[in-house]
Amino acid sequence: MTPRVTGLDRTLWPAILALAGALALFEFTNVDLALQDRFYDFVSHRWIVDGHEPVGRAIFYNVPKLGVIATGIALLVLALGPARWRERLRFDRRGLWLAVATIATVPALAGLGKNFSNVFCPSEIRRYGGDVPYVKLCSSYPADDRPERRGHCFPAGHASGGFALLALAWLRPSRRMRAVGFALGLGVGWWMGTYQMLKGAHYLSHTVTTMLLAWIVVFAWRRVIVLRAGDSPVGGSAT
């Protein structure tokens, strides 16, 4: 079956514009701090969630992270394995490669961003008991108050794996699969990202940026792996 361009495929450029708009919003407002203030007790100097509490860490951190890794490995095996495996599950091979590429790329890009952004986590700034000043993504540190170390907190690395699951929407060429994939990707991404915010590991801007980045990566890979490979007509309708 020749893959067709859907209305969703046309969201790539709007998503890029949305990412630029989101970065501008968080740069010129104090939304991040206003939200994080609600997650931090200034009296007891504690976050609403204890990141060291083992049960919560397992449910919101370890298990989802291992689940994303296991999913990526399983999809890779299915993509490389015999056709009968995919036929039994009614999985599209190009959809499998799209998912594998996305699950590998989104966390990698998030990690790359962390190395260059020089942004600190909420728990590291003085407002919340840390030792460095609060500076936004595109701002500079004061000349007389520059941290001796670099920040490695932007964008949200943990949630990147969850949002990468958006690519599961194309394992099968059906609207139901797309709905399941989007629900799973957004649900797991925000499940992981909200936990990080509640324990002071990330700001809202970090999670929103990662979500939009994942959306962009999904549709960029879809154009390369699925649409271009299938020579899809641009005017096609949704399957």
BELTANOR-V547513 format. One record per residue. RES is the residue in three letters. SS is DSSP state (A for helix, B for strand, O for the rest). BURIAL is + if it has 9 or more other C-alpha atoms within 8 Angstrom, else -. D_CENTER is the distance of its C-alpha to the mean C-alpha in Angstrom with 1 decimal. Layout:
BEGIN
res & ss & burial & d_center
RES & SS & BURIAL & D_CENTER
RES & SS & BURIAL & D_CENTER
END
This chain:
BEGIN
res & ss & burial & d_center
MET & O & - & 30.3
THR & O & - & 29.3
PRO & O & + & 25.7
ARG & O & + & 25.7
VAL & O & + & 23.7
THR & O & + & 22.5
GLY & O & - & 21.8
LEU & A & - & 18.0
ASP & A & - & 18.4
ARG & A & - & 19.8
THR & A & + & 16.7
LEU & A & + & 15.4
TRP & A & - & 17.5
PRO & A & - & 17.2
ALA & A & + & 13.4
ILE & A & + & 14.3
LEU & A & - & 16.8
ALA & A & + & 14.6
LEU & A & + & 12.4
ALA & A & - & 15.8
GLY & A & - & 17.1
ALA & A & + & 14.4
LEU & A & + & 15.0
ALA & A & - & 18.7
LEU & A & - & 18.6
PHE & A & + & 17.2
GLU & A & + & 19.5
PHE & A & - & 22.6
THR & O & - & 22.2
ASN & O & - & 22.0
VAL & A & - & 19.5
ASP & A & + & 17.5
LEU & A & - & 20.8
ALA & A & - & 22.2
LEU & A & + & 19.5
GLN & A & + & 19.4
ASP & A & - & 23.2
ARG & A & - & 23.0
PHE & A & + & 21.2
TYR & B & + & 23.8
ASP & B & + & 27.5
PHE & O & - & 29.5
VAL & O & - & 32.6
SER & O & - & 31.5
HIS & O & + & 28.9
ARG & B & - & 26.3
TRP & B & + & 22.9
ILE & O & + & 22.8
VAL & O & - & 21.1
ASP & O & - & 22.5
GLY & O & - & 19.9
HIS & O & - & 22.8
GLU & O & - & 23.9
PRO & A & - & 23.7
VAL & A & - & 23.3
GLY & A & + & 20.3
ARG & A & + & 18.7
ALA & A & + & 19.3
ILE & A & + & 18.0
PHE & A & + & 14.8
TYR & A & + & 14.1
ASN & A & + & 16.3
VAL & A & + & 16.6
PRO & A & + & 13.0
LYS & A & + & 12.2
LEU & A & - & 15.5
GLY & A & - & 14.8
VAL & A & + & 11.8
ILE & A & - & 14.1
ALA & A & - & 17.0
THR & A & - & 15.5
GLY & A & + & 14.8
ILE & A & - & 18.4
ALA & A & - & 19.9
LEU & A & + & 18.6
LEU & A & + & 19.9
VAL & A & - & 23.2
LEU & A & + & 23.5
ALA & A & + & 22.9
LEU & A & - & 25.5
GLY & O & - & 27.8
PRO & O & - & 30.8
ALA & A & - & 30.5
ARG & A & - & 32.0
TRP & A & + & 28.9
ARG & A & + & 26.8
GLU & A & - & 29.7
ARG & A & - & 30.1
LEU & A & - & 26.5
ARG & O & - & 26.8
PHE & O & + & 23.7
ASP & O & + & 23.5
ARG & A & + & 23.4
ARG & A & - & 21.6
GLY & A & + & 19.0
LEU & A & + & 18.7
TRP & A & + & 18.4
LEU & A & + & 15.7
ALA & A & + & 13.6
VAL & A & + & 14.7
ALA & A & + & 13.9
THR & A & + & 10.3
ILE & A & + & 9.7
ALA & A & + & 11.6
THR & A & + & 10.4
VAL & A & + & 6.6
PRO & A & + & 7.4
ALA & A & - & 10.6
LEU & A & - & 9.7
ALA & A & + & 7.8
GLY & A & + & 11.1
LEU & A & - & 13.2
GLY & A & + & 12.2
LYS & A & + & 13.1
ASN & A & - & 16.4
PHE & A & - & 17.4
SER & A & + & 16.3
ASN & O & + & 18.7
VAL & O & + & 17.2
PHE & O & + & 18.1
CYS & O & + & 16.7
PRO & A & + & 18.5
SER & A & + & 20.7
GLU & A & + & 21.9
ILE & B & + & 23.4
ARG & A & + & 27.0
ARG & A & - & 26.3
TYR & A & + & 24.9
GLY & O & + & 27.2
GLY & O & + & 25.8
ASP & O & - & 27.7
VAL & B & + & 26.0
PRO & O & + & 26.1
TYR & O & - & 23.3
VAL & O & - & 22.3
LYS & O & - & 19.7
LEU & O & - & 17.6
CYS & O & - & 20.4
SER & O & - & 23.3
SER & O & - & 25.6
TYR & O & - & 26.8
PRO & O & - & 30.5
ALA & O & - & 33.0
ASP & O & - & 34.6
ASP & O & - & 31.5
ARG & O & - & 29.2
PRO & O & - & 27.4
GLU & O & - & 28.8
ARG & O & - & 25.4
ARG & O & - & 22.2
GLY & O & + & 19.1
HIS & O & + & 15.9
CYS & O & + & 13.4
PHE & O & + & 11.4
PRO & O & + & 8.5
ALA & O & + & 6.9
GLY & A & + & 7.3
HIS & A & + & 7.8
ALA & A & + & 5.0
SER & A & + & 3.0
GLY & A & + & 6.0
GLY & A & + & 6.1
PHE & A & + & 4.0
ALA & A & + & 5.9
LEU & A & + & 8.8
LEU & A & + & 9.2
ALA & A & + & 11.4
LEU & A & + & 13.8
ALA & A & + & 15.2
TRP & A & + & 17.5
LEU & O & + & 19.0
ARG & O & + & 22.0
PRO & O & + & 23.3
SER & O & - & 23.6
ARG & A & - & 22.4
ARG & A & - & 22.1
MET & A & + & 19.7
ARG & A & + & 17.5
ALA & A & + & 17.7
VAL & A & + & 17.0
GLY & A & + & 14.0
PHE & A & + & 12.4
ALA & A & + & 13.5
LEU & A & + & 12.2
GLY & A & + & 8.6
LEU & A & + & 8.6
GLY & A & + & 11.0
VAL & A & + & 9.6
GLY & A & + & 6.1
TRP & A & + & 8.6
TRP & A & + & 11.1
MET & A & + & 9.5
GLY & A & + & 8.4
THR & A & - & 11.8
TYR & A & + & 13.6
GLN & A & + & 12.5
MET & A & + & 13.7
LEU & A & + & 16.9
LYS & O & + & 17.9
GLY & O & + & 17.5
ALA & O & + & 14.8
HIS & O & + & 12.5
TYR & O & + & 13.4
LEU & A & + & 12.1
SER & A & + & 11.6
HIS & A & + & 9.1
THR & A & + & 6.8
VAL & A & + & 7.9
THR & A & + & 7.5
THR & A & + & 3.9
MET & A & + & 4.2
LEU & A & + & 7.2
LEU & A & + & 6.5
ALA & A & + & 5.1
TRP & A & + & 8.1
ILE & A & + & 10.2
VAL & A & + & 9.8
VAL & A & + & 10.7
PHE & A & + & 13.7
ALA & A & + & 14.7
TRP & A & + & 15.1
ARG & A & + & 16.8
ARG & A & + & 19.3
VAL & A & + & 20.1
ILE & A & + & 20.2
VAL & A & + & 21.3
LEU & A & + & 23.0
ARG & A & + & 24.7
ALA & A & - & 25.8
GLY & A & - & 27.3
ASP & O & - & 28.9
SER & O & + & 27.8
PRO & O & - & 29.8
VAL & O & - & 27.9
GLY & O & - & 29.7
GLY & O & + & 28.9
SER & O & - & 28.2
ALA & O & - & 25.5
THR & O & - & 26.3
END
